[in-house]
Amino acid sequence: MTHASTSAFPVASGGHQLPGVLHLPAGDGPHPAVLLLHGFPGWERNFDLAHAFKRAGYATLVFHYRGSWGAAGTWSWSNVLEDAATAVQVLRKDPRIDPARIAVVGHSMGGFAALRTVAADPTIPVVASIAGFDFGAAATAPNPDQYVEPFDSDLLPLQGTSGRALVDEMVAHGPEWRLAPLAPKLADRHVLLIAADRDAAAPHEQHHVPLVAAYQNAEHHLFPTDHALSDHREQLAEAVLAFLKPRL
């Protein structure tokens, strides 16, 4: 029997090799897989979830988007979306992965990218957003310039951008990036929405409640914790795995 392993797994996207780590479960496979997307800028990379998923039998890929954490290229929201979609295709081509059983799970900005990636690819059956940040809602709310300073304060592991540039890109896409209108494209998929009631980065009233209303078939949870679900990590892993197991 093949033993569990954790190894480098680069993702070729946008002309660059992006650093990734593939967590493979024990067994010969092909395995169901989870693409696990971190947020902006990626202080919480959710490797605890990756190992929990691996123990439960899921291959799990965590990678860095262009321009982040030493990855080549330039950081932008659009590049994040392109890199996430490309990572799905890279996973599908690996012979150790069952291409019909792939889920996309994302935290914060990664939740936004997960929902948009799955909405654009009807072959992905399962998606989960954890404390997701709705860039379309932020862009169309009063005073989107309020995000310039917070974005600027998180640029240390990123390259090629600024808070001003990120807000301008967000506003340029405006309503196009709102997540609630994706409901028809996700109606036949399995959707999990998790939020935190002490979330200062993506307040659940703005970023979660409208999606619960729009995605009528989604499973949803609101945990009494912060944006990183800092004191609910075990409960978070249990909730996501309970959702994945009967569906993937």
Disulfide bonds with the S-S distance in Angstrom:
none
